[in-house]
Amino acid sequence: MAILYKSEARRGAEWARVFAEKRPDLPFYIWPETGDPAAVRYMAVWVPPDDLSEFPNLEVMFSIGAGVDQLDLSRVPAHLPVVRMIEPALAAGMAEYVVWSVLSLHRQMPFYLQETRGGGWRQQPLREAEACRVGIMGLGVLAQAALERLAPFGYPLSGWSRSRRAIPGVTCYAGAEELPAFLAACDILVCLLPLTDDTRGMLNADLFARLPQGAAVVNAARGGHLVQADLIAALDAGHLSAAVLDVTETEPPEPSDPVRTHKRIWLTPHIASMTGWRSAAEVVLANIARHEAGQPMDGVVDRSRGY
Ligand code: GLV
């Protein structure tokens, strides 16, 4: 019985230490080393090996990331449980990124940096936090951590998800029919949705048109959520004021891609949050213990929903 890790080797070495300490009976291999493939019961991966039939006794596929779209679920045999990464460091990192983006956009940093670098000194009226409505699409663990940390600033908070959620202090909208009302009340829209067939391309011209004039957008989910040309058109038309993007359709984007140079886009290279190695290894160990005891694991993906 063994576990195979396939992601960044440097972080894998840290996982190996935790496993060696807590489960010395469970050999830990870092891809491309696999040991005897027939002994591999568990995988912890960003993207699985191409040929999973080489691992006939695999029992659980753990995602190293919060998202599982990069796994391509269609390639993972249907009987195998796939488990999302739910661990505190990932949620804390995402909450920091969202708070940083929202504060920067609320305080008009994209405008002011451009202004002062261009030799200007124009001041804009200061909008109170109470007048800056922040909405998050996708209300999972990451969004809930971000909402909790945004609350003390006084922003009116709302959220939208496919199925209804109740979060204290947050106006929650659900389903396609409530999406327009949600969007109309977002001065800053943050996307933390899972990427599925239903959400691909959702940040598009139709959606932007429903946001209030001057709204700003943050995408810290997946590049596939955003139609980049529509974003740039909405920024250039002056309907949207700015965007913060941590993800792009192709990563890295081409040097000539306008997302790299557009004056009102702040781009970061998929660093919004990262799985914390120790907490992640511990979460996977706890799930392995549940699995071995015949109990339900935390974060099992519902294949029909795609997250
Ligand atoms: C990173 O993008 C993740 O899904 O954890």
Residues whose N, C-alpha, C, O or C-beta is under 5 A from the ligand:
A	BS01	GLV	I64 G65 A66 G67 S273
